């Protein structure tokens, strides 16, 4: 009996003194991918033109809609015949189905010699955010021409073009 107990003790001691074969580390693999989208571009199709405007002794406005329509207010008067009138138009291209944010200037100045007229209240269609259905979209921009009282006649234009900026959302 002592011998059996001694044998079992030796076997138990041998079993418990063996190293555990539990796994202490593991490895997995992963792939890395990136999808590079089509760069976002914007090009000018049509420049903004308020057309012919007659000033008076009172200040006035000409609101140029994104569709090229004009609304006159105050001392600004529409003349017979409009001259060339156009909202600014841009072609935006990029990744199909993606949206983009539109940033417009707060205001710009048109100059003719030492005389200036302010253009402000810029609007766009689409407004604020565009969607590149099929990867392209036309962006139209209108604004308000602030005609000062008794402004000198002449051709008023921006000294430098104004910026319309688009960024992927």
N, CA, C and O atoms as a DFTB+ gen file, in Angstrom:
676 C
 N C O
     1  1       0.822      -1.171       0.000
     2  2       0.000       0.000       0.000
     3  2       0.877       1.249       0.000
     4  3       0.609       2.226      -0.699
     5  1       1.949       1.179       0.822
     6  2       2.859       2.303       0.816
     7  2       3.443       2.497      -0.561
     8  3       3.660       3.615      -1.030
     9  1       3.683       1.392      -1.175
    10  2       4.269       1.459      -2.494
    11  2       3.282       2.078      -3.493
    12  3       3.695       2.861      -4.349
    13  1       2.047       1.758      -3.407
    14  2       1.037       2.299      -4.306
    15  2       0.873       3.794      -4.058
    16  3       0.750       4.572      -5.004
    17  1       0.870       4.197      -2.792
    18  2       0.745       5.614      -2.464
    19  2       1.975       6.362      -2.958
    20  3       1.869       7.458      -3.506
    21  1       3.131       5.766      -2.761
    22  2       4.369       6.389      -3.214
    23  2       4.379       6.507      -4.734
    24  3       4.811       7.532      -5.262
    25  1       3.918       5.494      -5.442
    26  2       3.869       5.537      -6.911
    27  2       2.906       6.625      -7.388
    28  3       3.201       7.354      -8.335
    29  1       1.772       6.726      -6.736
    30  2       0.809       7.746      -7.127
    31  2       1.335       9.142      -6.831
    32  3       1.087      10.079      -7.590
    33  1       2.042       9.276      -5.757
    34  2       2.624      10.571      -5.412
    35  2       3.655      10.971      -6.450
    36  3       3.698      12.128      -6.869
    37  1       4.482      10.031      -6.869
    38  2       5.504      10.310      -7.881
    39  2       4.826      10.684      -9.199
    40  3       5.252      11.630      -9.861
    41  1       3.783       9.960      -9.585
    42  2       3.080      10.247     -10.837
    43  2       2.412      11.628     -10.750
    44  3       2.493      12.416     -11.693
    45  1       1.757      11.920      -9.627
    46  2       1.097      13.217      -9.451
    47  2       2.123      14.338      -9.489
    48  3       1.900      15.369     -10.122
    49  1       3.254      14.135      -8.807
    50  2       4.307      15.150      -8.808
    51  2       4.830      15.372     -10.227
    52  3       5.089      16.511     -10.615
    53  1       4.985      14.330     -10.981
    54  2       5.482      14.434     -12.354
    55  2       4.472      15.197     -13.232
    56  3       4.851      16.024     -14.062
    57  1       3.207      14.904     -13.032
    58  2       2.184      15.574     -13.832
    59  2       2.102      17.070     -13.506
    60  3       2.001      17.904     -14.406
    61  1       2.146      17.394     -12.221
    62  2       2.025      18.803     -11.828
    63  2       3.283      19.611     -12.099
    64  3       3.218      20.834     -12.224
    65  1       4.397      18.960     -12.189
    66  2       5.635      19.700     -12.430
    67  2       5.895      19.920     -13.919
    68  3       6.838      20.630     -14.271
    69  1       5.101      19.343     -14.786
    70  2       5.265      19.553     -16.229
    71  2       4.836      20.978     -16.588
    72  3       3.943      21.545     -15.958
    73  1       5.463      21.527     -17.575
    74  2       5.100      22.863     -18.052
    75  2       3.719      22.799     -18.695
    76  3       3.369      21.838     -19.381
    77  1       2.955      23.847     -18.451
    78  2       1.660      23.942     -19.108
    79  2       1.906      24.282     -20.570
    80  3       2.775      25.088     -20.900
    81  1       1.150      23.674     -21.407
    82  2       1.361      23.916     -22.829
    83  2       0.335      24.917     -23.376
    84  3      -0.010      24.857     -24.557
    85  1      -0.155      25.834     -22.537
    86  2      -1.101      26.852     -22.992
    87  2      -0.389      27.837     -23.927
    88  3       0.793      28.134     -23.753
    89  1      -1.125      28.332     -24.911
    90  2      -0.552      29.258     -25.879
    91  2      -0.480      30.645     -25.239
    92  3      -1.492      31.154     -24.757
    93  1       0.717      31.267     -25.230
    94  2       0.901      32.565     -24.598
    95  2       0.982      33.702     -25.612
    96  3       1.023      34.864     -25.205
    97  1       1.005      33.422     -26.904
    98  2       0.978      34.473     -27.919
    99  2       0.224      33.967     -29.138
   100  3       0.070      32.765     -29.354
   101  1      -0.237      34.929     -29.923
   102  2      -0.967      34.580     -31.138
   103  2      -0.658      35.634     -32.196
   104  3      -0.310      36.770     -31.871
   105  1      -0.786      35.257     -33.431
   106  2      -0.515      36.169     -34.540
   107  2      -1.668      36.113     -35.533
   108  3      -2.214      35.048     -35.823
   109  1      -2.020      37.279     -36.042
   110  2      -3.024      37.364     -37.100
   111  2      -2.481      38.311     -38.165
   112  3      -1.555      39.080     -37.910
   113  1      -3.047      38.250     -39.325
   114  2      -2.607      39.134     -40.403
   115  2      -3.777      39.990     -40.871
   116  3      -4.939      39.627     -40.686
   117  1      -3.460      41.120     -41.473
   118  2      -4.485      42.006     -42.027
   119  2      -3.929      42.655     -43.283
   120  3      -2.723      42.871     -43.406
   121  1      -4.807      42.957     -44.195
   122  2      -4.426      43.694     -45.393
   123  2      -4.718      45.170     -45.178
   124  3      -5.614      45.518     -44.409
   125  1      -3.989      46.024     -45.834
   126  2      -4.246      47.462     -45.812
   127  2      -4.715      47.881     -47.202
   128  3      -4.142      47.469     -48.211
   129  1      -5.752      48.694     -47.245
   130  2      -6.249      49.192     -48.526
   131  2      -6.536      50.681     -48.406
   132  3      -6.726      51.201     -47.306
   133  1      -6.564      51.336     -49.507
   134  2      -6.952      52.747     -49.573
   135  2      -7.667      52.959     -50.897
   136  3      -7.279      52.407     -51.927
   137  1      -8.708      53.762     -50.852
   138  2      -9.411      54.124     -52.076
   139  2      -9.132      55.600     -52.315
   140  3      -9.527      56.447     -51.514
   141  1      -8.475      55.901     -53.378
   142  2      -8.144      57.276     -53.719
   143  2      -9.249      57.804     -54.630
   144  3      -9.478      57.281     -55.721
   145  1      -9.931      58.852     -54.160
   146  2     -11.048      59.401     -54.928
   147  2     -10.540      60.323     -56.032
   148  3      -9.413      60.815     -55.992
   149  1     -11.391      60.535     -56.998
   150  2     -11.096      61.466     -58.082
   151  2     -10.904      62.856     -57.484
   152  3     -11.731      63.292     -56.683
   153  1      -9.841      63.561     -57.850
   154  2      -9.645      64.912     -57.303
   155  2     -10.821      65.823     -57.661
   156  3     -11.386      65.730     -58.751
   157  1     -11.173      66.691     -56.738
   158  2     -12.251      67.646     -56.950
   159  2     -11.704      68.833     -57.739
   160  3     -10.685      69.413     -57.365
   161  1     -12.379      69.193     -58.826
   162  2     -11.947      70.332     -59.640
   163  2     -13.118      71.281     -59.862
   164  3     -14.281      70.880     -59.829
   165  1     -12.786      72.537     -60.087
   166  2     -13.788      73.541     -60.439
   167  2     -13.181      74.432     -61.518
   168  3     -12.061      74.925     -61.382
   169  1     -13.940      74.627     -62.587
   170  2     -13.484      75.485     -63.682
   171  2     -14.585      76.491     -64.021
   172  3     -15.774      76.190     -63.911
   173  1     -14.175      77.666     -64.427
   174  2     -15.121      78.722     -64.783
   175  2     -15.698      78.465     -66.166
   176  3     -14.960      78.277     -67.133
   177  1     -17.023      78.459     -66.251
   178  2     -17.703      78.318     -67.541
   179  2     -18.166      79.686     -68.049
   180  3     -18.029      79.992     -69.234
   181  1     -18.720      80.516     -67.134
   182  2     -19.240      81.835     -67.495
   183  2     -18.908      82.828     -66.385
   184  3     -19.061      82.509     -65.206
   185  1     -18.460      84.015     -66.747
   186  2     -18.175      85.061     -65.767
   187  2     -19.452      85.814     -65.410
   188  3     -20.398      85.859     -66.197
   189  1     -19.470      86.403     -64.218
   190  2     -20.624      87.165     -63.747
   191  2     -20.679      88.514     -64.469
   192  3     -19.669      89.206     -64.601
   193  1     -21.883      88.870     -64.934
   194  2     -22.064      90.153     -65.610
   195  2     -23.445      90.702     -65.256
   196  3     -24.461      90.074     -65.554
   197  1     -23.480      91.873     -64.619
   198  2     -24.739      92.494     -64.211
   199  2     -25.433      93.228     -65.354
   200  3     -26.574      93.662     -65.197
   201  1     -24.774      93.374     -66.495
   202  2     -25.385      94.044     -67.637
   203  2     -25.414      95.546     -67.467
   204  3     -24.637      96.108     -66.696
   205  1     -26.317      96.200     -68.193
   206  2     -26.439      97.660     -68.176
   207  2     -27.261      98.119     -66.977
   208  3     -28.322      97.565     -66.688
   209  1     -26.756      99.142     -66.282
   210  2     -27.436      99.679     -65.103
   211  2     -27.376     101.204     -65.179
   212  3     -26.319     101.766     -65.464
   213  1     -28.491     101.872     -64.929
   214  2     -28.522     103.336     -64.886
   215  2     -28.601     103.790     -63.433
   216  3     -29.543     103.431     -62.726
   217  1     -27.615     104.583     -62.975
   218  2     -27.671     105.084     -61.599
   219  2     -28.561     106.324     -61.514
   220  3     -29.024     106.840     -62.531
   221  1     -28.788     106.787     -60.302
   222  2     -29.557     108.020     -60.097
   223  2     -28.969     108.742     -58.889
   224  3     -27.879     108.405     -58.427
   225  1     -29.686     109.721     -58.389
   226  2     -29.213     110.453     -57.214
   227  2     -29.450     109.668     -55.927
   228  3     -29.065     110.120     -54.849
   229  1     -30.074     108.505     -56.028
   230  2     -30.297     107.633     -54.868
   231  2     -29.553     106.318     -55.075
   232  3     -29.433     105.825     -56.197
   233  1     -29.064     105.766     -53.986
   234  2     -28.400     104.458     -54.062
   235  2     -29.421     103.394     -54.447
   236  3     -30.619     103.561     -54.219
   237  1     -28.945     102.313     -55.025
   238  2     -29.840     101.227     -55.421
   239  2     -29.107      99.907     -55.479
   240  3     -27.913      99.827     -55.187
   241  1     -29.830      98.878     -55.858
   242  2     -29.244      97.541     -55.958
   243  2     -29.706      96.859     -57.231
   244  3     -30.767      97.151     -57.780
   245  1     -28.865      95.938     -57.677
   246  2     -29.247      95.015     -58.739
   247  2     -28.951      93.626     -58.199
   248  3     -27.794      93.280     -57.963
   249  1     -29.990      92.835     -58.005
   250  2     -29.816      91.460     -57.535
   251  2     -29.773      90.564     -58.760
   252  3     -30.725      90.495     -59.537
   253  1     -28.653      89.885     -58.915
   254  2     -28.461      88.945     -60.023
   255  2     -28.697      87.541     -59.478
   256  3     -27.917      87.049     -58.663
   257  1     -29.771      86.899     -59.927
   258  2     -30.091      85.554     -59.461
   259  2     -29.153      84.513     -60.050
   260  3     -28.457      84.774     -61.031
   261  1     -29.139      83.346     -59.450
   262  2     -28.299      82.255     -59.956
   263  2     -28.758      81.787     -61.331
   264  3     -28.020      81.103     -62.039
   265  1     -29.981      82.158     -61.706
   266  2     -30.508      81.809     -63.033
   267  2     -30.269      82.917     -64.062
   268  3     -30.704      82.800     -65.208
   269  1     -29.575      84.000     -63.658
   270  2     -29.294      85.104     -64.568
   271  2     -30.363      86.179     -64.589
   272  3     -30.239      87.157     -65.326
   273  1     -31.410      86.018     -63.795
   274  2     -32.453      87.046     -63.731
   275  2     -31.947      88.236     -62.910
   276  3     -31.053      88.084     -62.078
   277  1     -32.521      89.418     -63.148
   278  2     -32.127      90.612     -62.399
   279  2     -33.350      91.256     -61.763
   280  3     -34.430      91.286     -62.353
   281  1     -33.162      91.774     -60.542
   282  2     -34.180      92.537     -59.840
   283  2     -33.552      93.865     -59.437
   284  3     -32.513      93.889     -58.778
   285  1     -34.179      94.964     -59.831
   286  2     -33.656      96.299     -59.545
   287  2     -34.377      96.887     -58.346
   288  3     -35.580      96.690     -58.176
   289  1     -33.624      97.624     -57.502
   290  2     -34.224      98.267     -56.344
   291  2     -33.600      99.627     -56.098
   292  3     -32.478      99.895     -56.527
   293  1     -34.340     100.485     -55.400
   294  2     -33.829     101.815     -55.058
   295  2     -33.582     102.638     -56.304
   296  3     -34.406     102.665     -57.219
   297  1     -32.422     103.319     -56.333
   298  2     -32.104     104.210     -57.434
   299  2     -31.466     103.549     -58.634
   300  3     -31.102     104.244     -59.583
   301  1     -31.314     102.232     -58.632
   302  2     -30.767     101.528     -59.808
   303  2     -31.910     101.249     -60.773
   304  3     -32.963     100.749     -60.378
   305  1     -31.693     101.576     -62.035
   306  2     -32.759     101.444     -63.029
   307  2     -32.312     100.550     -64.174
   308  3     -31.180     100.636     -64.648
   309  1     -33.215      99.699     -64.603
   310  2     -32.947      98.851     -65.766
   311  2     -33.172      99.669     -67.027
   312  3     -34.177     100.367     -67.160
   313  1     -32.235      99.574     -67.938
   314  2     -32.349     100.269     -69.223
   315  2     -33.008      99.356     -70.247
   316  3     -32.978      98.134     -70.101
   317  1     -33.605      99.944     -71.287
   318  2     -34.097      99.095     -72.375
   319  2     -32.907      98.330     -72.964
   320  3     -31.843      98.908     -73.188
   321  1     -33.085      97.080     -73.204
   322  2     -31.947      96.251     -73.609
   323  2     -31.131      95.971     -72.360
   324  3     -30.930      96.866     -71.539
   325  1     -30.686      94.812     -72.212
   326  2     -30.027      94.455     -70.957
   327  2     -28.516      94.430     -71.057
   328  3     -27.833      94.410     -70.033
   329  1     -27.978      94.431     -72.262
   330  2     -26.553      94.158     -72.379
   331  2     -26.363      92.680     -72.116
   332  3     -27.328      91.915     -72.127
   333  1     -25.168      92.287     -71.887
   334  2     -24.902      90.886     -71.564
   335  2     -25.113      90.681     -70.074
   336  3     -24.464      91.338     -69.260
   337  1     -26.003      89.785     -69.711
   338  2     -26.288      89.485     -68.305
   339  2     -26.052      88.003     -68.084
   340  3     -26.552      87.166     -68.836
   341  1     -25.283      87.679     -67.044
   342  2     -25.076      86.257     -66.731
   343  2     -24.635      86.083     -65.291
   344  3     -23.801      86.829     -64.779
   345  1     -25.208      85.090     -64.660
   346  2     -24.681      84.640     -63.374
   347  2     -23.360      83.941     -63.668
   348  3     -23.148      83.448     -64.776
   349  1     -22.482      83.900     -62.689
   350  2     -21.251      83.130     -62.873
   351  2     -21.627      81.654     -62.887
   352  3     -22.524      81.226     -62.161
   353  1     -20.947      80.892     -63.705
   354  2     -21.231      79.465     -63.822
   355  2     -19.914      78.702     -63.774
   356  3     -18.931      79.086     -64.408
   357  1     -19.916      77.615     -63.011
   358  2     -18.715      76.809     -62.829
   359  2     -19.043      75.341     -63.066
   360  3     -20.155      74.894     -62.787
   361  1     -18.083      74.603     -63.577
   362  2     -18.207      73.152     -63.724
   363  2     -17.411      72.504     -62.607
   364  3     -16.202      72.707     -62.494
   365  1     -18.099      71.720     -61.781
   366  2     -17.463      71.010     -60.675
   367  2     -17.414      69.537     -61.050
   368  3     -18.417      68.972     -61.487
   369  1     -16.257      68.916     -60.881
   370  2     -16.108      67.494     -61.204
   371  2     -15.349      66.803     -60.077
   372  3     -14.490      67.399     -59.427
   373  1     -15.687      65.534     -59.860
   374  2     -15.027      64.759     -58.812
   375  2     -15.596      63.355     -58.749
   376  3     -16.105      62.831     -59.740
   377  1     -15.506      62.758     -57.585
   378  2     -15.938      61.380     -57.368
   379  2     -17.467      61.284     -57.447
   380  3     -18.164      61.971     -56.701
   381  1     -17.999      60.433     -58.349
   382  2     -19.453      60.293     -58.481
   383  2     -20.121      59.932     -57.147
   384  3     -19.651      59.063     -56.412
   385  1     -21.223      60.621     -56.858
   386  2     -22.002      60.344     -55.660
   387  2     -21.531      61.075     -54.413
   388  3     -22.213      61.026     -53.389
   389  1     -20.406      61.742     -54.463
   390  2     -19.892      62.451     -53.293
   391  2     -20.491      63.854     -53.227
   392  3     -20.893      64.422     -54.243
   393  1     -20.544      64.405     -52.004
   394  2     -21.007      65.779     -51.818
   395  2     -19.813      66.694     -51.581
   396  3     -18.730      66.254     -51.196
   397  1     -20.043      67.967     -51.821
   398  2     -18.986      68.952     -51.606
   399  2     -19.590      70.224     -51.011
   400  3     -20.757      70.542     -51.239
   401  1     -18.772      70.942     -50.245
   402  2     -19.177      72.215     -49.652
   403  2     -18.770      73.351     -50.579
   404  3     -17.744      73.285     -51.256
   405  1     -19.591      74.388     -50.597
   406  2     -19.361      75.549     -51.459
   407  2     -19.066      76.757     -50.578
   408  3     -19.831      77.066     -49.665
   409  1     -17.950      77.443     -50.854
   410  2     -17.597      78.674     -50.137
   411  2     -17.585      79.832     -51.125
   412  3     -16.931      79.780     -52.167
   413  1     -18.324      80.877     -50.771
   414  2     -18.443      82.059     -51.627
   415  2     -17.806      83.257     -50.925
   416  3     -17.698      83.270     -49.699
   417  1     -17.387      84.257     -51.687
   418  2     -16.809      85.446     -51.050
   419  2     -17.878      86.240     -50.297
   420  3     -19.064      86.154     -50.613
   421  1     -17.445      87.011     -49.303
   422  2     -18.370      87.893     -48.586
   423  2     -18.715      89.087     -49.469
   424  3     -19.877      89.480     -49.574
   425  1     -17.702      89.653     -50.094
   426  2     -17.913      90.784     -50.997
   427  2     -16.678      90.979     -51.862
   428  3     -15.589      90.515     -51.524
   429  1     -16.860      91.666     -52.975
   430  2     -15.754      92.064     -53.849
   431  2     -16.059      93.479     -54.335
   432  3     -17.204      93.929     -54.310
   433  1     -15.018      94.159     -54.772
   434  2     -15.187      95.513     -55.302
   435  2     -14.946      95.523     -56.797
   436  3     -14.011      94.897     -57.296
   437  1     -15.800      96.241     -57.500
   438  2     -15.607      96.501     -58.923
   439  2     -15.086      97.929     -59.029
   440  3     -15.571      98.822     -58.335
   441  1     -14.110      98.145     -59.887
   442  2     -13.512      99.477     -59.993
   443  2     -13.533      99.979     -61.426
   444  3     -13.480      99.215     -62.389
   445  1     -13.612     101.304     -61.522
   446  2     -13.491     102.024     -62.790
   447  2     -12.732     103.304     -62.442
   448  3     -13.322     104.276     -61.969
   449  1     -11.428     103.295     -62.678
   450  2     -10.610     104.421     -62.233
   451  2     -10.635     104.480     -60.720
   452  3     -10.343     103.482     -60.061
   453  1     -10.979     105.629     -60.154
   454  2     -11.042     105.768     -58.700
   455  2     -12.409     105.471     -58.122
   456  3     -12.598     105.614     -56.914
   457  1     -13.359     105.067     -58.925
   458  2     -14.717     104.772     -58.463
   459  2     -14.881     103.271     -58.228
   460  3     -14.335     102.454     -58.969
   461  1     -15.633     102.924     -57.195
   462  2     -15.859     101.501     -56.901
   463  2     -17.336     101.237     -56.634
   464  3     -18.082     102.114     -56.199
   465  1     -17.724     100.016     -56.907
   466  2     -19.051      99.492     -56.589
   467  2     -18.819      98.165     -55.878
   468  3     -17.965      97.379     -56.289
   469  1     -19.571      97.916     -54.822
   470  2     -19.439      96.671     -54.062
   471  2     -20.423      95.633     -54.587
   472  3     -21.571      95.943     -54.906
   473  1     -19.947      94.400     -54.667
   474  2     -20.798      93.245     -54.956
   475  2     -20.779      92.392     -53.695
   476  3     -19.707      92.043     -53.201
   477  1     -21.954      92.052     -53.171
   478  2     -22.027      91.254     -51.947
   479  2     -23.237      90.318     -52.004
   480  3     -23.867      90.168     -53.051
   481  1     -23.545      89.703     -50.886
   482  2     -24.682      88.770     -50.789
   483  2     -24.646      87.703     -51.882
   484  3     -25.630      87.478     -52.587
   485  1     -23.494      87.057     -52.003
   486  2     -23.340      85.995     -53.002
   487  2     -24.247      84.819     -52.657
   488  3     -24.397      84.462     -51.488
   489  1     -24.845      84.223     -53.676
   490  2     -25.691      83.037     -53.526
   491  2     -25.259      82.002     -54.560
   492  3     -24.629      82.334     -55.564
   493  1     -25.603      80.756     -54.302
   494  2     -25.254      79.711     -55.272
   495  2     -26.398      78.725     -55.435
   496  3     -27.244      78.567     -54.555
   497  1     -26.397      78.073     -56.577
   498  2     -27.315      76.973     -56.848
   499  2     -26.493      75.851     -57.465
   500  3     -26.032      75.978     -58.599
   501  1     -26.301      74.748     -56.733
   502  2     -26.877      74.421     -55.437
   503  2     -26.334      75.344     -54.343
   504  3     -25.279      75.959     -54.494
   505  1     -27.071      75.423     -53.253
   506  2     -26.736      76.324     -52.157
   507  2     -26.049      75.568     -51.026
   508  3     -26.627      74.643     -50.455
   509  1     -24.827      75.956     -50.702
   510  2     -24.119      75.390     -49.554
   511  2     -23.433      74.068     -49.802
   512  3     -22.255      73.912     -49.480
   513  1     -24.156      73.102     -50.373
   514  2     -23.608      71.767     -50.621
   515  2     -24.070      71.282     -51.986
   516  3     -25.231      71.451     -52.360
   517  1     -23.156      70.684     -52.717
   518  2     -23.491      70.111     -54.014
   519  2     -23.336      68.602     -53.994
   520  3     -22.675      68.057     -53.110
   521  1     -23.936      67.926     -54.953
   522  2     -23.849      66.473     -55.090
   523  2     -23.344      66.151     -56.488
   524  3     -23.917      66.592     -57.485
   525  1     -22.276      65.385     -56.548
   526  2     -21.659      65.037     -57.829
   527  2     -22.327      63.807     -58.437
   528  3     -21.708      62.750     -58.550
   529  1     -23.584      63.949     -58.825
   530  2     -24.290      62.875     -59.509
   531  2     -23.576      62.626     -60.831
   532  3     -23.442      63.539     -61.646
   533  1     -23.128      61.423     -61.046
   534  2     -22.379      61.127     -62.265
   535  2     -20.995      61.751     -62.280
   536  3     -20.306      61.692     -63.298
   537  1     -20.572      62.350     -61.166
   538  2     -19.230      62.920     -61.073
   539  2     -19.106      64.362     -61.516
   540  3     -18.009      64.919     -61.467
   541  1     -20.202      64.996     -61.954
   542  2     -20.144      66.394     -62.402
   543  2     -21.386      67.155     -61.941
   544  3     -22.443      66.567     -61.712
   545  1     -21.238      68.466     -61.812
   546  2     -22.381      69.320     -61.504
   547  2     -22.049      70.746     -61.938
   548  3     -20.903      71.186     -61.852
   549  1     -23.074      71.457     -62.406
   550  2     -22.930      72.876     -62.722
   551  2     -23.283      73.673     -61.477
   552  3     -24.307      73.423     -60.841
   553  1     -22.438      74.629     -61.130
   554  2     -22.630      75.494     -59.969
   555  2     -22.814      76.920     -60.483
   556  3     -21.919      77.473     -61.122
   557  1     -23.972      77.512     -60.203
   558  2     -24.259      78.881     -60.636
   559  2     -24.196      79.816     -59.438
   560  3     -24.643      79.471     -58.345
   561  1     -23.633      81.014     -59.654
   562  2     -23.446      81.978     -58.568
   563  2     -24.032      83.328     -58.969
   564  3     -23.738      83.852     -60.044
   565  1     -24.862      83.880     -58.092
   566  2     -25.416      85.218     -58.254
   567  2     -24.954      86.098     -57.102
   568  3     -24.275      85.622     -56.193
   569  1     -25.315      87.379     -57.130
   570  2     -24.902      88.312     -56.078
   571  2     -25.700      89.602     -56.216
   572  3     -26.536      89.740     -57.109
   573  1     -25.428      90.542     -55.317
   574  2     -26.078      91.847     -55.338
   575  2     -25.057      92.932     -55.651
   576  3     -24.008      93.012     -55.011
   577  1     -25.366      93.759     -56.629
   578  2     -24.546      94.914     -56.992
   579  2     -25.090      96.114     -56.224
   580  3     -26.247      96.495     -56.402
   581  1     -24.259      96.709     -55.371
   582  2     -24.651      97.863     -54.554
   583  2     -24.286      99.135     -55.321
   584  3     -23.141      99.585     -55.271
   585  1     -25.254      99.709     -56.027
   586  2     -25.014     100.881     -56.872
   587  2     -25.096     102.138     -55.999
   588  3     -26.143     102.440     -55.427
   589  1     -23.986     102.858     -55.906
   590  2     -23.977     104.080     -55.102
   591  2     -24.639     105.224     -55.877
   592  3     -24.684     105.216     -57.107
   593  1     -25.141     106.187     -55.141
   594  2     -25.805     107.339     -55.766
   595  2     -24.814     108.116     -56.629
   596  3     -23.660     108.307     -56.244
   597  1     -25.263     108.552     -57.775
   598  2     -24.469     109.387     -58.686
   599  2     -23.125     108.770     -59.071
   600  3     -22.155     109.497     -59.286
   601  1     -23.055     107.465     -59.158
   602  2     -21.803     106.797     -59.543
   603  2     -21.442     107.200     -60.974
   604  3     -22.316     107.331     -61.830
   605  1     -20.162     107.390     -61.217
   606  2     -19.696     107.793     -62.550
   607  2     -19.950     106.670     -63.551
   608  3     -19.825     105.496     -63.202
   609  1     -20.302     107.009     -64.777
   610  2     -20.513     105.970     -65.790
   611  2     -19.193     105.313     -66.173
   612  3     -18.125     105.900     -66.004
   613  1     -19.277     104.101     -66.684
   614  2     -18.089     103.391     -67.143
   615  2     -18.223     101.900     -66.938
   616  3     -19.234     101.407     -66.440
   617  1     -17.187     101.201     -67.329
   618  2     -17.147      99.748     -67.197
   619  2     -16.447      99.397     -65.886
   620  3     -15.251      99.646     -65.738
   621  1     -17.175      98.827     -64.942
   622  2     -16.636      98.459     -63.633
   623  2     -16.320      96.966     -63.643
   624  3     -17.128      96.148     -64.081
   625  1     -15.137      96.634     -63.152
   626  2     -14.732      95.225     -63.133
   627  2     -13.863      94.948     -61.910
   628  3     -13.297      95.870     -61.323
   629  1     -13.761      93.692     -61.535
   630  2     -12.907      93.321     -60.403
   631  2     -11.444      93.462     -60.800
   632  3     -11.068      93.161     -61.933
   633  1     -10.618      93.923     -59.859
   634  2      -9.177      94.022     -60.113
   635  2      -8.579      92.627     -60.226
   636  3      -7.692      92.386     -61.045
   637  1      -9.066      91.723     -59.406
   638  2      -8.675      90.308     -59.478
   639  2      -9.949      89.483     -59.417
   640  3     -10.912      89.892     -58.767
   641  1      -9.980      88.342     -60.070
   642  2     -11.188      87.504     -60.038
   643  2     -11.540      87.089     -58.604
   644  3     -10.659      86.944     -57.756
   645  1     -12.819      86.903     -58.350
   646  2     -13.232      86.420     -57.030
   647  2     -13.163      84.898     -56.993
   648  3     -13.252      84.230     -58.023
   649  1     -13.001      84.364     -55.780
   650  2     -12.844      82.917     -55.593
   651  2     -14.152      82.253     -55.197
   652  3     -14.892      82.758     -54.353
   653  1     -14.420      81.130     -55.813
   654  2     -15.462      80.202     -55.388
   655  2     -14.720      78.905     -55.096
   656  3     -14.049      78.355     -55.969
   657  1     -14.844      78.422     -53.866
   658  2     -14.075      77.259     -53.427
   659  2     -15.009      76.093     -53.146
   660  3     -16.080      76.271     -52.566
   661  1     -14.599      74.897     -53.559
   662  2     -15.350      73.680     -53.258
   663  2     -14.421      72.700     -52.544
   664  3     -13.238      72.597     -52.869
   665  1     -14.977      71.985     -51.568
   666  2     -14.232      70.978     -50.803
   667  2     -15.120      69.765     -50.586
   668  3     -16.316      69.899     -50.330
   669  1     -14.528      68.580     -50.691
   670  2     -15.293      67.373     -50.365
   671  2     -15.790      67.449     -48.927
   672  3     -15.078      67.927     -48.044
   673  1     -17.009      66.978     -48.694
   674  2     -17.539      66.870     -47.328
   675  2     -17.019      65.613     -46.686
   676  3     -17.343      65.328     -45.533
